[in-house]
Amino acid sequence: MTSRFHGSASAVIFTLSLLIVSMTLWAGQLRGQSAVSFQTEDGWRIDASLFLPERPLEVPMPGVILLTEPGWIDRTTFSGYLATHLAELDVAVLAIDFRGMGSSLGKKDFVLFSEKDMDGFRLDIKSAIKFLSAQKGIDPSRIALLGTGLSAHYAALEAAGNPAIKALVLLSAILDEESREAVGFRMDLPVLSIVGKEDKKRFQAAAEAFASSKSTDSDFLMARGHGTSMFSHTAGLEEKVVKWLESNLKALGNETEVTFRSEDGWTLRGSLRMPGGVKGDAKVPGVVMVHGAKHDQQTYYELAQSLAKQGIATLRFDWRGKGQSIAEGKGLYGVNMPSEESGNVYLDAKAAIELLASQQGVDSSRIGMIAATAGTGNALRAAYGDQRIQTVVLLTSNAAPTGEAKEFVATSGKPIFAIASTEDINYGRGSLAEETRRAHSFSNSKESELLLYDDAGRGSEMLKTKPELERMVLRWFVEKLGSQKPEKGKEDVSQDRR
């Protein structure tokens, strides 16, 4: 389902697109509802409605693109539902008329479309994402798609390959094998699948979409009616969808790249994520994420997002000689570092604690740490004597802690959560499960816990091989750091609104 065009033509189309955008939208100045338009890669003009918060915001906001059901209803259906409500929550909304429909009638009426013509809906969605992402004040890394009927098929295909899409809502979805597989392709993509309980033609597709999703934040709702009409027939449905989008999109907050220095002069690079939806001057707890010897900060990408949804700030970073924290000209990289350098990685973890604790929106008295393999000893040593550290999660200790690391475990009274897998043997060190067990045995906290799998792998890899482990880690940090976990209502919404 692709469309091809020549490079020269695309350049002309892109220029025209910029001209139309400049004529129809004064970026950053619009508030409320505005009529806008943009062009697709194959030259089709798409009309849309842009809904923005009434007040300017200090931080970039997420965006939601609302897609109607082709051949059924136009974008005005969203003016009474979702769009205004989301804008009031500081979420930008773009509702579009697909090619051949509504005011995007253009070259050809939808009723005359061939299957190949309908493949162009994917281009409409791509262009809508590009348009919304380019607007001033929008966070291009936090976009959600809501697809209805046939548009749900194209929304799923786009979401599978676009990491900027952070949530997907499917109303009365029409899906084929390709789009069903697309729903489950990304483990980090939550899906909300909604269908009318009498809509037997779409019920199976909706259930299969939910079942295909690997995200623990996915949900399935039964309502009354079909497509967007479900909002008028089902009391509480709109509120449920808005709350779900707020939890899975807005709560992700903003992630910024940071640079900081260890006390012995290493320049370190990381990613700081502050959760969204924090009210007033409230401060949130934070977690420092220390990777293992064979990984870098990306190993915690999904976990950082999940922690943000729980109202917890995170700092994941590359320690010295790893990822982006490479000392140019020193010839030092990863495991090739001499022992005197690798032995000072704990200083990188200490610097990360300082940076996270110093953030204005972070409660410096509620800091946790998570560390994997070779990072475990460094994290524990960095925590020694630091009263701000309330707990540490260990993902496979490659060696039982010694020195200051052991002192922290044995004397601080802070609980640790130690996880390993019994089949994990390092032939130079022996059983890493046994090393992890020893680390746990040193703890003087009655709240410390040990979890041993039989087939989970090693370190941060266990978060992927055992999906339930992420939920356990999230619950641990919520409980030990005192985060206000957002409620996920499960009440029945299949009521008639009359």
C-alpha positions, 0 to 999 in steps of 0.5 A: 500500500504505497504511492510513488512520486518523482523527486522533482515533483516532490520538491515542488509539492513540498514548496506548495505545501509550505505556501499553503500552510503559511497562508492558512495558519499563523503558527503559534498564534492560533488558539481555539478552533481553526480551519487549516489545510496542507498537502500530501506527498502526492499533491492532494489538498487536505482540509482539517480543523486544528484545536489548541488550548486557549492559553499559551503553554510553557512546555511543548504539548502532545497532539492527537490526530482524529480520523473519521470513517471514510465514506461515512462522516466528516471531521465535524463529528469531532467538534462535539466530541473529544477535540474540545475536551482534549484541548482543555487538557492542553493537548493539541488536536487535528481532525482531518477530512480524508481525500475525496470526502468532506471539504477535501473532495479534491480530484475525485469523490470517495465513492469512485475510489479504487482500492489503490486510491484508498491506499492514499489515506496512508499519505493523508495520515503521514502528512497530518502527522508532519503538519501537526508536528511542525506547529509551534509548541507541539512535542513531535515525539508525543502524537496519538492517532484515533482511527475509525472504521477503515481509517483504523487500518491505516492508522495501525500501519502508520503507528507500527513504523513511526516511534513518534506515535505513542498511543493508538485508539481504534473505533469500530476498526476494520483490520486485515492480517497486516494491520492486526500484526502492526498493532502488536509490532511495537511493545511500547504502543498502547492500544485502546480498542472500542466497539459497539456490543451489537456491532458483530461485524467489527467486534472480532476485529476489535477484540483481536486488536486488543489481544495482539497488543503487547502493551500492558496499558492497552484496553478494550471497551464495549459501547453502544452504536458504531464509530463516532456515534458511540460517543452520543449513545454511550454515557461516559465513553468520551471521558474514558477515551480522554482519560486514557489518552491523558494517561498514555500520552500527556503523562509521558511528559517531556524528555530532554537531552542533558550533559553533565560532568562527573567529579573526576572530569568525564562529560556524560550524556543522558536523557531526562524525562519529567512526567506530565500532568503534575499539578501546581508546584507539586514535586515528583520522585525520581529514578536514576537508571544505570545500564550494564556493561554490554548496554547503554541508556537506550536499554531503559527507553520503554521503562522510563516512559512507563515510570513517567506514566506513574508520575516518576521522573527519570534520568537514563545516561551513558556512563563513561566510555559508553554510548554518547559519553565517549572521551574523544582522543583518549581511546577509551571505550566500554570494556576496553577501559583500563580498570582504574577508569572502569572502577570509577563508574560509580562517580558517574552514577553519583553525578546522575543522582546530583543532576536528577535531585537538582531538578526543580520539579523533583523531590530530592528526598525521594530518589530511587535507582535501578541498575543492571549487571556491572552497573549494580555495584556502581549504583550501590556504591554511589548510593552509600551515605546518600540519604536521598536514595530510598531504594535500589532495584538490582537486575542481576548482580554480576558480583555480590557488593563489597566495600561501600556498596555492601555497606549501603545494603547492610546498614542503610535500612533502604530496601532493595529489590534483587532479580536474577535468573537461575540459569545465568552462569558466567563461566568466569564468575559462576552463578550470577543468580547466587551473586544476586542472592548474596547481595540480597542477603546482606540487606538489613531491611525487612522490606527487601525482596528477591525474585529468581526466574528460571529462564529470564536471561540477564540484566535489563534483558529480563524486562523484555523476556518477562513482561510482567517484571516491568509491572513489578518494578513499576509497583515497587517504585510507586510504593517505595517512593510514594508516587501518586499512581494514576487510577485506571478506571475499569467501569462499564461504559456500555450505557445508552445516553438518551 
